[in-house]
Amino acid sequence: MRRRTKILSSWRQFKTAKISVYLANVYRRLGKYQQAKNLLEESLSFYQRNSPEPYFDIALVFINLGKVYAELGDNQKAQAL
């Protein structure tokens, strides 16, 4: 029972991170770049800590975070991604 609970918890955390990326894109399109940046950075941090290997969702976060940095005028951070 504990293993099932742990797997379910992990699955929910990954889903939450993925939904946060979608929500960040909504914020970005509404011009709320700071909120988008915060959500993307949190999702990236989660994926980097919990993904055993390069993960497709990490790439999506990098792409979207680059767009947000560019919108905020932080071209150095955008290009670094």
C-alpha positions as CSV (number, residue, x, y, z in Angstrom):
1,M,0.0,0.0,0.0
2,R,2.8,2.5,0.8
3,R,4.5,1.8,-2.6
4,R,1.2,2.6,-4.4
5,T,0.8,5.8,-2.4
6,K,4.3,6.9,-3.2
7,I,3.9,6.2,-6.9
8,L,0.6,8.0,-6.9
9,S,2.2,11.0,-5.2
10,S,5.0,11.1,-7.6
11,W,2.6,10.9,-10.6
12,R,0.6,13.8,-9.1
13,Q,3.7,15.9,-8.7
14,F,4.7,15.3,-12.4
15,K,1.2,16.2,-13.5
16,T,1.2,19.4,-11.4
17,A,4.5,20.4,-12.9
18,K,3.1,19.8,-16.4
19,I,-0.1,21.8,-15.7
20,S,2.1,24.6,-14.3
21,V,3.8,24.8,-17.7
22,Y,0.5,25.1,-19.4
23,L,-0.7,27.7,-17.0
24,A,2.6,29.6,-17.5
25,N,1.9,29.7,-21.2
26,V,-1.5,31.2,-20.5
27,Y,0.1,33.9,-18.3
28,R,2.7,34.6,-21.0
29,R,0.0,35.1,-23.7
30,L,-1.9,37.4,-21.3
31,G,1.3,39.5,-20.8
32,K,1.8,38.4,-17.2
33,Y,5.4,37.5,-17.8
34,Q,6.6,37.5,-14.2
35,Q,3.9,34.9,-13.2
36,A,4.8,32.8,-16.2
37,K,8.5,33.0,-15.3
38,N,7.9,31.9,-11.7
39,L,5.8,28.9,-12.7
40,L,8.3,27.8,-15.4
41,E,11.3,28.1,-13.0
42,E,9.4,26.1,-10.4
43,S,8.6,23.4,-13.0
44,L,12.1,23.3,-14.3
45,S,13.5,22.9,-10.8
46,F,11.1,20.0,-10.1
47,Y,11.9,18.2,-13.4
48,Q,15.7,18.6,-12.8
49,R,15.4,17.2,-9.3
50,N,13.1,14.3,-10.2
51,S,13.8,13.2,-13.8
52,P,16.4,10.5,-14.1
53,E,17.4,11.5,-17.6
54,P,16.9,14.3,-20.1
55,Y,13.2,14.6,-20.3
56,F,10.9,16.0,-23.1
57,D,9.1,18.2,-20.6
58,I,12.4,19.8,-19.5
59,A,13.0,20.8,-23.1
60,L,9.5,22.4,-23.3
61,V,10.2,24.4,-20.1
62,F,13.5,25.7,-21.5
63,I,11.8,26.8,-24.8
64,N,9.0,28.6,-22.9
65,L,11.3,30.1,-20.3
66,G,13.4,31.5,-23.2
67,K,10.3,33.1,-24.6
68,V,9.4,34.7,-21.3
69,Y,13.0,35.9,-20.7
70,A,12.9,37.5,-24.1
71,E,9.5,39.2,-23.4
72,L,11.0,40.5,-20.1
73,G,13.9,42.0,-22.0
74,D,16.5,39.6,-20.5
75,N,18.0,38.6,-23.8
76,Q,21.2,37.1,-22.2
77,K,19.2,34.6,-20.2
78,A,17.0,33.9,-23.2
79,Q,20.0,33.2,-25.4
80,A,21.7,31.1,-22.8
81,L,18.8,28.6,-22.8
